[in-house]
């Protein structure tokens, strides 16, 4: 992957990218630096500053600052909830309400490292959701994050009983297959096994709205990745 291919927007202060699923935002202790977005950007720009993060499996829009003043400004903006953050997610099943909010505190799982749970003792967490399309088996939902807790959307969707599709941690790792969507599905003659349409977390960081350090209103958007587009195309085609 060439870093240039995923840059959506840049100016003197920041660079916005469409992160592929599976790529770390910043290197963890075991990874070489080039296995992360931050590492690839450092190679291109020399210095780069991390403003916020996306889970490894989440695709979509992410910002990095190009200098310290921009880093300070953008970091404070995210912390003070001065950025509107929208995601698109494919959830399992259909929600009873078209719109709603999940206002449930989140904390670290008491036993499982790296997992989060809703708990009254946790930190306040608020997610708004709106169903864009229903396909009975799955639904396409637009989600707005008002707080930025680890795995927030994934935990809140699990709380509603409709986890994000292909979420190994909070739902099921079952990939999205055409055979589940298409009624009279047949494997090709020379195909022994069906290839999944989507075998990663069906969550995409879609839009960011904020005012930049020069007072300009910004709306940045990351188009849906090809795999999620392919799933939606099949769901629409075979909608009952």
C-alpha positions as CSV (number, residue, x, y, z in Angstrom):
1,X,0.0,0.0,0.0
2,X,1.2,3.5,-0.9
3,X,0.4,6.1,1.7
4,X,-0.4,8.6,-1.1
5,X,-3.3,6.4,-2.2
6,X,-5.2,6.8,1.0
7,X,-4.6,10.6,1.6
8,X,-8.0,12.3,1.4
9,X,-7.0,15.8,2.2
10,X,-4.0,17.8,3.4
11,X,-2.9,21.3,4.1
12,X,0.0,22.9,6.1
13,X,-1.6,21.8,9.4
14,X,-3.0,18.4,9.0
15,X,-3.4,15.3,6.8
16,X,-6.6,13.2,6.6
17,X,-6.5,9.6,5.5
18,X,-8.8,6.8,4.7
19,X,-7.3,4.1,6.9
20,X,-7.7,0.5,5.7
21,X,-9.0,-2.1,8.1
22,X,-6.2,-4.2,9.7
23,X,-3.7,-1.3,9.9
24,X,-2.7,0.0,13.3
25,X,-2.9,3.8,13.9
26,X,0.3,3.8,16.0
27,X,2.8,0.9,16.3
28,X,2.3,-1.3,19.3
29,X,5.2,-2.7,21.2
30,X,5.6,-5.8,19.0
31,X,5.2,-4.2,15.6
32,X,7.8,-2.6,13.4
33,X,6.9,1.1,12.9
34,X,6.1,0.7,9.2
35,X,3.2,-1.6,10.1
36,X,1.3,1.5,11.4
37,X,-0.2,4.6,9.8
38,X,2.0,6.8,12.0
39,X,5.1,5.0,10.9
40,X,4.2,5.4,7.2
41,X,3.5,9.1,7.7
42,X,6.7,9.7,9.5
43,X,8.6,8.1,6.6
44,X,6.8,10.6,4.2
45,X,6.8,13.8,6.3
46,X,9.7,13.3,8.7
47,X,7.6,14.3,11.7
48,X,3.9,13.7,12.4
49,X,1.6,14.0,15.5
50,X,-1.2,11.6,16.4
51,X,-4.4,13.4,17.2
52,X,-6.9,10.5,17.7
53,X,-7.0,6.8,16.9
54,X,-9.1,4.2,15.2
55,X,-9.3,0.5,16.2
56,X,-7.0,-1.7,14.1
57,X,-10.1,-3.4,12.4
58,X,-12.1,-0.2,11.9
59,X,-11.6,1.5,8.5
60,X,-12.0,5.2,7.6
61,X,-11.3,8.8,8.3
62,X,-8.4,9.7,10.6
63,X,-6.5,12.9,11.2
64,X,-2.8,13.6,12.0
65,X,-1.2,16.9,12.7
66,X,1.8,18.2,10.9
67,X,3.2,20.4,13.6
68,X,3.0,21.0,17.3
69,X,0.6,23.9,17.3
70,X,-1.8,22.0,15.1
71,X,-1.4,18.9,17.3
72,X,-2.2,20.9,20.4
73,X,-5.3,22.6,18.8
74,X,-6.7,19.4,17.3
75,X,-6.1,17.3,20.4
76,X,-7.9,19.9,22.6
77,X,-10.7,20.0,20.0
78,X,-11.3,16.3,20.2
79,X,-11.0,16.3,24.0
80,X,-13.5,19.1,24.4
81,X,-16.0,17.4,22.0
82,X,-15.5,20.1,19.4
83,X,-15.4,17.5,16.7
84,X,-18.6,15.8,15.3
85,X,-17.7,12.2,14.6
86,X,-19.9,10.0,12.4
87,X,-19.5,6.3,11.6
88,X,-21.2,3.9,9.3
89,X,-21.7,0.4,10.7
90,X,-23.4,-2.8,9.5
91,X,-25.1,-4.4,12.5
92,X,-26.6,-7.8,13.0
93,X,-30.4,-7.9,12.7
94,X,-32.9,-4.9,12.9
95,X,-33.2,-2.4,15.6
96,X,-36.7,-1.8,17.1
97,X,-36.3,2.0,16.8
98,X,-35.1,3.9,13.7
99,X,-33.3,6.5,15.9
100,X,-32.0,6.5,19.4
101,X,-29.2,7.0,21.9
102,X,-27.2,4.7,24.1
103,X,-26.1,6.5,27.2
104,X,-24.2,3.8,29.1
105,X,-20.9,4.2,31.0
106,X,-18.0,2.0,29.8
107,X,-15.1,0.5,31.7
108,X,-12.4,-2.1,31.2
109,X,-13.6,-5.7,31.4
110,X,-12.7,-7.0,34.9
111,X,-11.1,-10.2,33.5
112,X,-10.6,-10.0,29.8
113,X,-7.7,-7.7,28.9
114,X,-8.4,-5.5,25.9
115,X,-12.2,-5.8,26.2
116,X,-14.6,-3.2,27.5
117,X,-18.0,-3.5,29.2
118,X,-21.0,-1.3,30.1
119,X,-21.0,-0.7,33.8
120,X,-22.4,2.0,36.1
121,X,-18.9,2.5,37.5
122,X,-17.5,3.2,34.0
123,X,-16.8,6.5,32.3
124,X,-19.8,8.3,30.8
125,X,-20.3,7.3,27.1
126,X,-22.9,8.5,24.6
127,X,-23.6,7.2,21.1
128,X,-26.5,8.3,18.8
129,X,-27.7,6.0,16.1
130,X,-29.9,6.3,13.1
131,X,-30.9,3.3,10.9
132,X,-30.3,4.2,7.2
133,X,-31.3,0.9,5.6
134,X,-32.8,-2.4,6.9
135,X,-32.1,-5.7,5.3
136,X,-33.6,-8.0,8.0
137,X,-30.4,-10.0,8.4
138,X,-28.3,-6.8,8.7
139,X,-28.9,-3.1,9.0
140,X,-26.8,-0.1,7.9
141,X,-26.6,2.4,10.8
142,X,-25.2,5.9,11.0
143,X,-23.6,6.5,14.4
144,X,-22.5,9.6,16.1
145,X,-19.9,9.4,18.9
146,X,-20.2,12.1,21.6
147,X,-17.5,10.6,23.7
148,X,-14.4,8.7,22.6
149,X,-14.2,5.6,24.7
150,X,-12.2,2.5,23.6
151,X,-14.5,0.3,21.4
152,X,-17.4,2.6,22.3
153,X,-19.7,1.9,19.3
154,X,-18.9,-1.9,19.4
155,X,-19.8,-2.0,23.1
156,X,-22.9,0.1,22.8
157,X,-24.2,-2.0,19.8
158,X,-23.7,-5.1,21.8
159,X,-25.6,-3.5,24.7
160,X,-28.6,-3.1,22.3
161,X,-28.3,-6.7,21.3
162,X,-27.3,-5.9,17.7
163,X,-23.5,-6.1,17.6
164,X,-21.5,-4.8,14.6
165,X,-21.2,-7.6,12.0
166,X,-18.0,-9.6,12.1
167,X,-17.1,-8.4,15.6
168,X,-15.1,-11.3,17.1
169,X,-14.9,-9.5,20.5
170,X,-18.4,-8.3,21.1
171,X,-20.5,-10.3,18.6
172,X,-19.6,-13.2,16.3
173,X,-16.6,-13.6,14.0
174,X,-18.9,-15.1,11.3
175,X,-18.0,-13.4,8.0
176,X,-20.7,-12.0,5.7
177,X,-21.3,-14.4,2.9
178,X,-23.4,-14.2,-0.2
179,X,-25.0,-17.5,0.6
180,X,-26.7,-15.9,3.6
181,X,-28.0,-13.0,1.5
182,X,-29.0,-14.7,-1.8
183,X,-31.8,-17.2,-1.5
184,X,-30.9,-19.6,-4.3
185,X,-27.1,-19.4,-3.9
186,X,-25.0,-21.9,-5.8
187,X,-21.3,-22.4,-5.6
188,X,-19.5,-22.1,-9.0
189,X,-18.5,-25.4,-10.6
190,X,-14.8,-25.0,-9.9
191,X,-15.2,-23.5,-6.5
192,X,-14.8,-25.7,-3.5
193,X,-15.4,-23.1,-0.8
194,X,-17.3,-19.8,-0.8
195,X,-15.2,-16.7,-0.3
196,X,-16.7,-14.2,2.2
197,X,-17.8,-10.8,1.0
198,X,-16.6,-9.3,4.3
199,X,-14.4,-11.0,6.9
200,X,-13.5,-8.0,9.1
201,X,-15.3,-5.7,11.4
202,X,-18.1,-3.9,9.5
203,X,-17.3,-0.4,11.0
204,X,-16.2,2.7,9.1
205,X,-15.2,6.2,10.3
206,X,-17.2,8.2,7.9
207,X,-17.2,12.0,8.6
208,X,-15.6,14.6,10.8
209,X,-17.0,18.1,11.2
210,X,-14.9,20.8,13.0
211,X,-13.5,24.3,12.8
212,X,-9.8,24.4,12.0
213,X,-7.2,26.6,13.8
214,X,-7.8,29.4,11.3
215,X,-11.6,29.5,11.9
216,X,-12.4,27.6,8.7
217,X,-15.4,25.1,9.0
218,X,-14.2,21.7,7.8
219,X,-16.2,18.7,6.7
220,X,-14.1,15.7,5.8
221,X,-15.5,12.4,4.5
222,X,-14.0,9.0,3.8
223,X,-15.8,6.9,1.1
224,X,-16.8,3.4,2.2
225,X,-14.1,0.7,1.6
226,X,-14.7,-1.7,-1.4
227,X,-15.5,-4.7,0.8
228,X,-18.3,-2.9,2.7
229,X,-19.6,-1.4,-0.6
230,X,-19.7,-4.9,-2.1
231,X,-21.8,-6.2,0.9
232,X,-24.3,-3.3,0.6
233,X,-24.6,-3.8,-3.1
234,X,-25.6,-7.5,-2.6
235,X,-27.9,-6.7,0.3
236,X,-29.7,-4.1,-1.8
237,X,-29.9,-6.5,-4.8
238,X,-31.4,-9.4,-2.8
239,X,-33.5,-7.4,-0.4
240,X,-36.7,-9.3,0.2
